[in-house]
Amino acid sequence: QVQLMESGGGSVQAGGSPRLSCLVSTNLTDINNMAWYRRAPGKQRELVVLITRTGITNYRDSVKGRFTGSRDNAMNTVTLQMNSLKPEDTAVYYCYTDVRSTLNVYWGQGIQVTVSS
């Protein structure tokens, strides 16, 4: 069983630059993809950034140039650096991973980010 624990959310002003972190309870060498998703109020969950095993990133268009996703295999962490936040970035952000050996997927419990104008 893999556990993911997000941290770093909260309330920020528009233009702010919070950083989200996700601590994974297993060695990242057994992890395939990692990702950050978000669910805004009244909307479906959407992919923010996918980070492959080799560190290749794929961002949704609305966050390109503002958000940076990365993984640190030595520290078993995945981070999301968010810059130039907008009120429409307000959402619950979820950490995601899938495991190479089992193909199971795991989700964090989510962390709220609220951006005020």
Short mmCIF file of the C-alpha atoms (twelve columns), coordinates in Angstrom:
data_MODEL
# 
_entry.id   MODEL 
# 
loop_
_atom_site.group_PDB 
_atom_site.id 
_atom_site.type_symbol 
_atom_site.label_atom_id 
_atom_site.label_alt_id 
_atom_site.label_comp_id 
_atom_site.label_asym_id 
_atom_site.label_seq_id 
_atom_site.Cartn_x 
_atom_site.Cartn_y 
_atom_site.Cartn_z 
_atom_site.pdbx_PDB_model_num 
ATOM 1   C CA . GLN A 1   0.000   0.000  0.000   1 
ATOM 2   C CA . VAL A 2   1.420   3.357  -1.062  1 
ATOM 3   C CA . GLN A 3   0.468   6.463  0.855   1 
ATOM 4   C CA . LEU A 4   0.744   10.010 -0.426  1 
ATOM 5   C CA . MET A 5   0.684   13.013 1.872   1 
ATOM 6   C CA . GLU A 6   0.284   16.501 0.428   1 
ATOM 7   C CA . SER A 7   1.363   19.677 2.176   1 
ATOM 8   C CA . GLY A 8   1.775   23.347 1.475   1 
ATOM 9   C CA . GLY A 9   -1.701  24.489 0.529   1 
ATOM 10  C CA . GLY A 10  -3.679  27.336 2.001   1 
ATOM 11  C CA . SER A 11  -5.023  30.752 1.162   1 
ATOM 12  C CA . VAL A 12  -2.954  33.082 -0.996  1 
ATOM 13  C CA . GLN A 13  -3.390  36.368 -2.813  1 
ATOM 14  C CA . ALA A 14  -3.527  36.460 -6.589  1 
ATOM 15  C CA . GLY A 15  -0.004  36.557 -7.932  1 
ATOM 16  C CA . GLY A 16  1.306   34.461 -5.064  1 
ATOM 17  C CA . SER A 17  3.736   31.546 -5.356  1 
ATOM 18  C CA . PRO A 18  2.951   28.679 -3.030  1 
ATOM 19  C CA . ARG A 19  4.641   25.315 -3.284  1 
ATOM 20  C CA . LEU A 20  2.898   22.005 -2.842  1 
ATOM 21  C CA . SER A 21  4.745   18.883 -1.789  1 
ATOM 22  C CA . CYS A 22  3.752   15.241 -1.855  1 
ATOM 23  C CA . LEU A 23  5.623   12.732 0.261   1 
ATOM 24  C CA . VAL A 24  5.377   9.187  -1.051  1 
ATOM 25  C CA . SER A 25  5.649   6.278  1.360   1 
ATOM 26  C CA . THR A 26  7.653   4.092  -1.002  1 
ATOM 27  C CA . ASN A 27  10.821  4.352  -3.025  1 
ATOM 28  C CA . LEU A 28  10.143  6.345  -6.160  1 
ATOM 29  C CA . THR A 29  12.201  3.940  -8.233  1 
ATOM 30  C CA . ASP A 30  9.157   1.652  -8.220  1 
ATOM 31  C CA . ILE A 31  6.901   4.499  -9.235  1 
ATOM 32  C CA . ASN A 32  5.969   5.046  -12.842 1 
ATOM 33  C CA . ASN A 33  4.124   8.296  -13.421 1 
ATOM 34  C CA . MET A 34  3.391   10.944 -10.857 1 
ATOM 35  C CA . ALA A 35  0.998   13.801 -11.321 1 
ATOM 36  C CA . TRP A 36  -0.884  16.660 -9.760  1 
ATOM 37  C CA . TYR A 37  -4.597  16.947 -10.393 1 
ATOM 38  C CA . ARG A 38  -7.070  19.515 -9.149  1 
ATOM 39  C CA . ARG A 39  -10.795 19.832 -8.680  1 
ATOM 40  C CA . ALA A 40  -12.289 23.292 -8.687  1 
ATOM 41  C CA . PRO A 41  -15.679 23.914 -7.072  1 
ATOM 42  C CA . GLY A 42  -18.446 22.531 -9.269  1 
ATOM 43  C CA . LYS A 43  -16.026 21.080 -11.809 1 
ATOM 44  C CA . GLN A 44  -14.504 17.716 -12.603 1 
ATOM 45  C CA . ARG A 45  -11.020 16.758 -11.541 1 
ATOM 46  C CA . GLU A 46  -8.447  17.753 -14.139 1 
ATOM 47  C CA . LEU A 47  -4.811  17.004 -14.761 1 
ATOM 48  C CA . VAL A 48  -2.431  19.833 -13.878 1 
ATOM 49  C CA . VAL A 49  0.906   18.195 -14.667 1 
ATOM 50  C CA . LEU A 50  2.087   14.680 -15.416 1 
ATOM 51  C CA . ILE A 51  5.660   13.762 -14.479 1 
ATOM 52  C CA . THR A 52  6.951   10.579 -16.060 1 
ATOM 53  C CA . ARG A 53  9.434   8.171  -14.575 1 
ATOM 54  C CA . THR A 54  12.210  9.887  -16.511 1 
ATOM 55  C CA . GLY A 55  11.129  13.349 -15.402 1 
ATOM 56  C CA . ILE A 56  9.360   14.435 -18.555 1 
ATOM 57  C CA . THR A 57  6.546   16.842 -17.728 1 
ATOM 58  C CA . ASN A 58  3.287   17.535 -19.503 1 
ATOM 59  C CA . TYR A 59  1.212   20.524 -18.344 1 
ATOM 60  C CA . ARG A 60  -2.313  21.592 -19.027 1 
ATOM 61  C CA . ASP A 61  -2.359  24.723 -21.147 1 
ATOM 62  C CA . SER A 62  -3.769  27.029 -18.479 1 
ATOM 63  C CA . VAL A 63  -0.778  26.515 -16.152 1 
ATOM 64  C CA . LYS A 64  2.056   26.395 -18.678 1 
ATOM 65  C CA . GLY A 65  4.739   28.909 -17.827 1 
ATOM 66  C CA . ARG A 66  3.350   29.404 -14.310 1 
ATOM 67  C CA . PHE A 67  3.536   25.985 -12.655 1 
ATOM 68  C CA . THR A 68  6.519   23.660 -12.391 1 
ATOM 69  C CA . GLY A 69  6.209   20.036 -11.387 1 
ATOM 70  C CA . SER A 70  9.213   17.978 -10.337 1 
ATOM 71  C CA . ARG A 71  10.115  14.772 -8.559  1 
ATOM 72  C CA . ASP A 72  13.012  13.980 -6.262  1 
ATOM 73  C CA . ASN A 73  13.541  10.238 -6.211  1 
ATOM 74  C CA . ALA A 74  16.106  10.455 -3.419  1 
ATOM 75  C CA . MET A 75  13.663  12.271 -1.130  1 
ATOM 76  C CA . ASN A 76  10.532  10.375 -2.255  1 
ATOM 77  C CA . THR A 77  8.810   13.666 -2.955  1 
ATOM 78  C CA . VAL A 78  6.981   15.352 -5.756  1 
ATOM 79  C CA . THR A 79  6.500   19.082 -5.762  1 
ATOM 80  C CA . LEU A 80  4.389   21.620 -7.580  1 
ATOM 81  C CA . GLN A 81  5.728   25.145 -7.646  1 
ATOM 82  C CA . MET A 82  2.892   27.497 -8.505  1 
ATOM 83  C CA . ASN A 83  3.623   31.050 -9.592  1 
ATOM 84  C CA . SER A 84  1.425   33.944 -10.652 1 
ATOM 85  C CA . LEU A 85  -1.632  32.346 -9.135  1 
ATOM 86  C CA . LYS A 86  -5.066  33.379 -10.355 1 
ATOM 87  C CA . PRO A 87  -8.438  33.061 -8.645  1 
ATOM 88  C CA . GLU A 88  -9.351  30.360 -11.181 1 
ATOM 89  C CA . ASP A 89  -6.537  28.222 -9.769  1 
ATOM 90  C CA . THR A 90  -8.607  27.798 -6.621  1 
ATOM 91  C CA . ALA A 91  -9.141  24.077 -6.174  1 
ATOM 92  C CA . VAL A 92  -8.361  21.018 -4.158  1 
ATOM 93  C CA . TYR A 93  -5.056  19.679 -5.451  1 
ATOM 94  C CA . TYR A 94  -4.357  15.949 -5.471  1 
ATOM 95  C CA . CYS A 95  -1.128  14.029 -5.768  1 
ATOM 96  C CA . TYR A 96  -1.300  10.898 -7.939  1 
ATOM 97  C CA . THR A 97  0.991   7.997  -8.619  1 
ATOM 98  C CA . ASP A 98  0.989   4.641  -10.323 1 
ATOM 99  C CA . VAL A 99  3.290   1.762  -9.475  1 
ATOM 100 C CA . ARG A 100 5.385   -0.081 -12.045 1 
ATOM 101 C CA . SER A 101 5.273   -3.520 -10.488 1 
ATOM 102 C CA . THR A 102 1.564   -3.688 -9.681  1 
ATOM 103 C CA . LEU A 103 -0.005  -1.104 -12.013 1 
ATOM 104 C CA . ASN A 104 -2.002  0.119  -9.018  1 
ATOM 105 C CA . VAL A 105 -2.819  3.807  -8.763  1 
ATOM 106 C CA . TYR A 106 -2.879  5.875  -5.602  1 
ATOM 107 C CA . TRP A 107 -4.210  9.283  -4.659  1 
ATOM 108 C CA . GLY A 108 -3.456  11.686 -1.881  1 
ATOM 109 C CA . GLN A 109 -6.367  12.994 0.161   1 
ATOM 110 C CA . GLY A 110 -6.123  16.413 -1.433  1 
ATOM 111 C CA . ILE A 111 -5.105  19.833 -0.234  1 
ATOM 112 C CA . GLN A 112 -7.008  23.084 -0.621  1 
ATOM 113 C CA . VAL A 113 -5.510  26.070 -2.424  1 
ATOM 114 C CA . THR A 114 -7.639  29.219 -2.357  1 
ATOM 115 C CA . VAL A 115 -6.610  32.248 -4.380  1 
ATOM 116 C CA . SER A 116 -8.212  35.594 -3.570  1 
ATOM 117 C CA . SER A 117 -8.176  38.580 -5.880  1 
# 
